[in-house]
């Protein structure tokens, strides 16, 4: 890759060392990694391999559908010699409502919390290993959202404020996921939220992290693996072609829900959280 500066090369090495160190601290030898088509989860998988873990990759898809995330996760896992397991999301509205009630009981409040945590809850349920490592929680460190691109990318101070706020939000979602995992005797690890990783990115400019490629340090951190795979830009779990979003929208037609006349899933989530609807 052309146009890389010495400081960017060093940052990529630092990211590699930090992630391997974080994965080495996990006591289990055999771990599951939630894999998508993006560089975040792929980096977590690479770090786990370099830390000497026995890794199995898991990716979800709606039953009867092969999403891009699932398709590329399967291909990329095979390319680096990692066993792959599919997690099929069933179109069961009754169970979805029960799941949403459960998520509300363990702390979900916002729309993104319900939908993203639901997807990862399904993966947590499916894995055979005690530990599931997932590559979530670092998007805001790179300031790639529309809001960050417009209002923050030209100021390191504003970017660091945004990063700090996102750290708090990610910590909440991690707590929700582990509240569920604990009921199964499992644990969810989020290496990209670890302080060792975060402190490498704080204080950096947008260009240092995202030029000539978005999330450059992650793309450069594990070149021996990265050269074997195809990586796609990040999309939220419930978005893209996953067909998850239409599943949530279809709940508005469920017999328990339809009489309330809700116009969006947000109203449904609030009703479940407040006990108006009790699946």
GIMOQUI-V543430 format. One record per backbone hydrogen bond with DSSP energy under -1.0 kcal/mol. CO is the residue of the C=O (numbers start at 0). NH is the residue of the N-H. E is the energy in kcal/mol with one decimal. If there is no record, write none. Layout:
BEGIN
{{CO & NH & E} {CO & NH & E}}
END
This chain:
BEGIN
{{4 & 8 & -2.1} {5 & 9 & -2.3} {6 & 10 & -2.2} {7 & 11 & -2.1} {8 & 12 & -1.9} {9 & 13 & -2.6} {10 & 14 & -2.5} {11 & 15 & -2.3} {12 & 16 & -2.5} {13 & 17 & -2.6} {14 & 18 & -2.6} {15 & 19 & -2.3} {16 & 20 & -2.2} {17 & 21 & -2.4} {18 & 22 & -2.5} {19 & 23 & -2.1} {22 & 25 & -1.1} {28 & 53 & -2.7} {30 & 55 & -1.7} {31 & 132 & -3.1} {32 & 57 & -2.7} {36 & 231 & -2.9} {37 & 41 & -1.2} {38 & 42 & -2.2} {39 & 43 & -1.7} {40 & 44 & -2.2} {41 & 45 & -2.4} {42 & 46 & -2.6} {43 & 47 & -2.2} {44 & 48 & -2.2} {45 & 49 & -2.5} {46 & 50 & -1.5} {47 & 52 & -2.5} {48 & 51 & -1.5} {53 & 30 & -2.3} {55 & 32 & -2.3} {56 & 84 & -2.7} {57 & 34 & -3.1} {58 & 86 & -2.3} {60 & 88 & -2.6} {61 & 64 & -2.3} {66 & 70 & -2.7} {67 & 71 & -2.9} {68 & 72 & -2.5} {69 & 73 & -2.2} {70 & 74 & -1.9} {71 & 75 & -3.1} {72 & 76 & -2.4} {73 & 77 & -2.0} {74 & 78 & -2.1} {75 & 79 & -1.2} {76 & 81 & -3.1} {77 & 80 & -1.2} {82 & 56 & -3.1} {84 & 58 & -1.6} {86 & 60 & -2.2} {88 & 62 & -2.7} {89 & 91 & -1.8} {91 & 95 & -2.2} {92 & 96 & -2.3} {93 & 97 & -1.8} {94 & 98 & -2.8} {95 & 99 & -2.5} {96 & 100 & -2.0} {97 & 101 & -2.2} {98 & 102 & -2.6} {99 & 103 & -2.3} {100 & 104 & -1.8} {101 & 105 & -1.0} {102 & 107 & -2.6} {103 & 106 & -1.1} {109 & 113 & -2.2} {110 & 114 & -2.4} {111 & 115 & -2.5} {112 & 116 & -1.9} {113 & 117 & -1.6} {114 & 118 & -1.5} {115 & 119 & -2.0} {116 & 120 & -2.3} {117 & 121 & -1.8} {118 & 122 & -1.4} {119 & 123 & -2.6} {120 & 124 & -2.3} {121 & 125 & -1.3} {122 & 126 & -1.8} {129 & 186 & -2.2} {130 & 31 & -2.9} {131 & 188 & -3.0} {132 & 33 & -2.3} {138 & 141 & -1.1} {144 & 148 & -2.7} {145 & 149 & -1.9} {146 & 150 & -2.6} {147 & 151 & -2.1} {147 & 152 & -1.8} {151 & 154 & -2.3} {154 & 158 & -2.3} {155 & 159 & -2.6} {156 & 160 & -1.8} {157 & 161 & -2.3} {158 & 162 & -2.5} {159 & 163 & -2.2} {160 & 164 & -2.2} {161 & 165 & -2.3} {162 & 166 & -1.8} {163 & 167 & -1.4} {164 & 168 & -1.8} {165 & 169 & -2.9} {166 & 170 & -1.9} {167 & 171 & -1.4} {168 & 172 & -1.7} {169 & 173 & -2.4} {170 & 174 & -2.0} {171 & 175 & -2.0} {172 & 176 & -2.5} {173 & 177 & -2.2} {174 & 178 & -1.9} {175 & 179 & -1.7} {176 & 180 & -2.6} {177 & 181 & -2.3} {179 & 182 & -1.0} {180 & 183 & -1.6} {180 & 185 & -2.6} {181 & 184 & -1.1} {186 & 131 & -2.5} {188 & 133 & -2.5} {189 & 192 & -2.1} {190 & 193 & -1.5} {193 & 197 & -2.6} {194 & 198 & -2.6} {196 & 199 & -1.1} {197 & 200 & -1.2} {197 & 201 & -2.0} {200 & 203 & -1.5} {204 & 208 & -1.1} {205 & 209 & -1.8} {206 & 210 & -1.5} {208 & 215 & -2.4} {214 & 218 & -1.7} {215 & 219 & -1.9} {216 & 220 & -1.1} {221 & 224 & -1.4} {221 & 225 & -2.9} {222 & 226 & -1.8} {224 & 227 & -1.9} {225 & 228 & -1.3} {235 & 238 & -1.8} {237 & 244 & -1.2} {238 & 241 & -1.5} {243 & 247 & -1.6} {244 & 248 & -2.2} {245 & 249 & -2.1} {248 & 251 & -1.5} {249 & 252 & -1.8} {250 & 253 & -1.7} {253 & 256 & -1.5} {253 & 257 & -3.3} {256 & 259 & -2.0} {257 & 260 & -1.9} {263 & 267 & -1.1} {264 & 268 & -2.8} {265 & 269 & -2.3} {266 & 270 & -2.1} {267 & 271 & -2.4} {268 & 272 & -2.5} {269 & 273 & -2.1} {270 & 275 & -2.2} {270 & 276 & -1.2}}
END
